[in-house]
Amino acid sequence: MSLLSSPGRRAIALPAAIGTPLLRSMGIGSLCMTRCFSSTVATSNLDPTQVALMQERVILVDRDDHVLGDASKEETHLTATGPLLHRAFSVFLFNREGKVLMQQRASEKITFPDYWTNTCCSHPLYSKKELGLDTNDAVAGVKRAAVRKLQHELGVSLAESTLNYVCRLHYLSASDGKWGEHEIDYVLLGCVDEHKVPVCPNANEVRATKYVSSGELKEMMHRDDSGMLKLTPWSRLIMDRFLFDWWRAFDKSVSPAERQHMLTQFRERDGKVIHRLGSNADRLQKWEVQLPADRAVATPV
């Protein structure tokens, strides 16, 4: 029986020793039995809409991005339960003037509230559609998730074909003492006409938006370094390693055909491996997850 064909829902149980040295090195606790929100987190000071979204089921993966099953966003982001490695995406949308759309996360967000970040960043859900099972293509599933979240967060309606996959990265970062991120992050790039694709932010998700030039983004990075502004760790890793090279494809002097050719070259160059990024990259390279062999795995719908 395949991993994805086992019926039933389950609570994930992980041996407490898995990943403990890496997590402790970041001030994050060891892995333990997952529990429900009401028993682990006081919700009185959290936004109820964001609490509800934390119950969505996301995709658990190993370090090579093989699907292991599902878990709630809460389970995957609590440091008390990992945070557990899961699949995610980061979208960078550029306008015709060669500027990238940035958003400031809403104060209501549970992880990294008020941080500036890339256009949209979230998770594909544990469903046949967003796993890409119908096409046997994980990238297709991630693009569907990105289209859904662009509409939810920014009121932006895009075709999946607008989004271009370029690479995956693996990172682990703490948000605070309670929450963190541990993701295989698919990076998607696209170009839009901002006059035809207006931004209408969902205030529960997004505090502010702005298109910035490469120079303006570098200034934001400088302010992040000096503590005057906060950038999310995943967006900063992408900026430091890749973004300004990819930006060349979105210069206003580049034709659509030239852009697609450049994006294909970027994907062929950067998309062959999963990039382990951050100060803990050497440890991420050796990351092991050993789930109980007899656990039940939900069938995606």
C-alpha positions, 0 to 999 in steps of 0.5 A: 500500500502506498503512503498516500493510500492509507485511510484514516486521520491520525495524530503524529507521534514523533520520538522526542530525540528526532532533530533535538540538537538542531532545534536546541541550538536555535532555542527551539524545544525537542519534537514531541507528541502533537496535541490540539490547539486548545491544550497547547496554546492560550488563544485569548490573545490570538486573532480567531480567524488566524487561529481557525486557519491554523487548523488547515492541513498542510503537507509533511515532507522529508528533507528530499521533499518526499510526502510523508503525510499531513499535519495542521499548521499549528502542529507544523509551526509550534516549536514544541512539536518541531517545527515539523518540516512541511511544504511551502511556497514564496511568490515574487510578483514584478510589475512592468516597471521592474519593481517587486511587490512586497507586503507587510504581514498583518499584526493579527498573524500568529507567526512573524506579525508585522514583518515585511516579506515577499508578495505572498508566502503560504502553504499548499494544502494536503489535497489531491489538487494542491499535492498535484496528484492528478498531474503527478506534478508537485509544482502544479499543485504548489501553483494552484495553492499560490493562486488561491492564496494570492486571491485570499491575501491580496485580492489578486486573480492570476492564471497559474501560467503567470507563475514560474517555478525556479527553485526550492529551498530548505530552511529552519527559523524561529519566530519567537519562543513558541512559533517557528518555520521549517519548510521546503519552500518553492519559489515562484516568480511572475510579471503582472500589469499592476493596472490590470491586476490591482491589489486589494489586501485582506486586512486580516492578512496584510497590513501594507503593500508596496512595489519597490525597486532593487535599490529600495529593496536593498535599503530595506535589507540594510534597515533589517540589518540595523534593526530598523525594519523586520524582513521574514527569514525566508524572504531574506534568504532568497534575497541574499542568495538569488533574487537580484540575479533573477531580477534581471529577467524583470527589467522593463527593457526585457521582452516577454520572450526574453524573460521566459528564456531567462526564467527557463535558464534560472530554473535549469540552473537553480532548480536541480537541487534543494538549497539548504540555506541559513546558518544551520544549513550544514545540519539541515543537510543531515536532517532525519525524520523517522515516523512510526511505520504503523501510523495511519496517514489520511487519504488526500481529497 
